[in-house]
Amino acid sequence: MQFKYTKFASALLATGLLSLPFAANANDSSELEQLRALVQELDQKVKILARQGEINEDAAKAEKKKQPVVKANSGGFGIESGDGAHSFKLRGTLQADNRAYFGDDNPSLKNDNVLRRVRPRFQGTLYNIFDFDINTDFAPNTTTVQDAYINARFQPWFQVQAGKFKSPFSLERLQSGNWIRFAERSYVADSISPNRDVGIQIHGDVLDKKLNYKVGIFNGIGDGGSGAQGGDTNTGKEFAARVFAEPFKGSDSALAGLGIGLAGTWGDDSGDPVTDRYRTPGLQTFFQYNTATLTDGDKVRWSPQAYYYYGPFGVLAEYARSSTDVKRGTRSATLDNDAWQIAASWVLTGEDNGFGGITPKSNYTPNKEGWGAFEVAARYHQLEIDKDAFTGTGAQRFAGTANTTTNFGQNITDKASTWTLGLNWYLNKNVKIATSYDHTSFDSAIAGIKDREDEKALFTRFQVAY
């Protein structure tokens, strides 16, 4: 608009200037002055119109900022205020699994089709500072609040998070269930580590986002457990802390994808039953404490952890120890249970591997060339239970005593070792078909009782996540 007015004014001025010689030759000074005045008047009007156009344009932009923006893409469906300060988003995860067990006479193992995760999710941001997340799960048979928290981003290096969320401990547990490389997590993440708990933590990124820290206080939960949003049943609380460094992040170094960290928890509690439960990747519990075994003081966990991603290659490794003071009757002890894992994956189609998942270079499209991305993965992990859990007389044994004389007993094993193979097909960023085969062997913890039969499980998953 302003450009058009300017051209018009220039044309008028040029016409006036070109007419000057003619007017001068005619010795008509009065007409010349009138023409000059007319040109100046028109020039002033053009400037006024140009300024008015600028004002109208600014008003239109201001009005546009007030209008909400609706977005729908692979990241979910949402609405955002015109100035971007407020946003609300609907997301979700659906995982349909087929489970098949081979060569096992245990009647509790049955082939099945199940819904592993059914999680509608509502997220948002207010005033560009306050984030919230409400994540529910309708699988397998009950409705559970997985996450429900508020996070205040006062500064990148100082944020406060409160509610129910993942305890800052296991590296693999902190990875989204949408992006784990196998159907189920390892012994470290699923058995030894705490899952979600209710609490408050301070966290943030420092050193140009090369170091992340988290420090919090939580209600406290057993190994592999999740806290109830309704509150704690005792006064004892659990402290958790984690630091994770990516020293070469953002550089051109081959070590740019290296991350190393250390996490720990500590709680002081006495008198409650020990709720720790350990299960296989086939989701079968193979160890739990006797109901008469009680906590008797400290519970301490610690875990060194690391990952490395370079091009299509990725590897993740972590170790965890859980030390618990327990008692049963007149007998007391500190039991140390250990787990570790190492997992590697390779994207066959060449896409970049990463902790946050894989984005195919070309999405799968029927009758066209795009096939998505393919990935192979392998893992070995192990969990070993303190042998003192199985010693002592039946009335003082910390481990559960039911069915310890049968091959199907769940409390006769002190070590489980599993190797896993996986194949993942990412049709696009949101749809994945994955299959994992787990072979688990057991060591009997009681003399004269043979080892539990190997567990062989094949899980296939169809996943939609956005």
Buried (B, 14 or more C-beta within 10 A) or exposed (E): EBEEBEEBBEEBBEEBEEBEEEBEEEEEEEEBEEBBEEBEEBBEEBBEBBEEBEEEEEEEEEEEEEEEBEEEEEEBBBBBBBEEEBBBBBBBBBBBBBBBBEEBEBEEBEEEEBBBBBBBBBBBBBEEEBBBBBBBBBBEEEEBBBBBBBBEBEEEBEBBBBBBBBBBBBBBBBBEBBBBBBBBBBBBBBBBBBBBBBBBBEBBBEEEEBBBBBBBBBBBBBBBBBBBBEEBEEEBBBBBBBBBBBBBBEEEEEEBBBBBBBBBBBBBBEEBBBBBBBBBBBBBBBBBBBEBBBBBBBBBBBBBBBBBBBEBBBBBBBBBBBBBBBBBEEBEBBBBBBBBBBBBBBBEBEBBBBBEBBBBBBBBEEEEEEBBBBBBBBBBBBBBBBEBBBBBEEEBBBBBBEEBEEBBBBBBBBBBBBBBBBBBBBBBBBBBBBBBBBBBBBBBBBEEBEBBBBBBBBBBBEBBBB
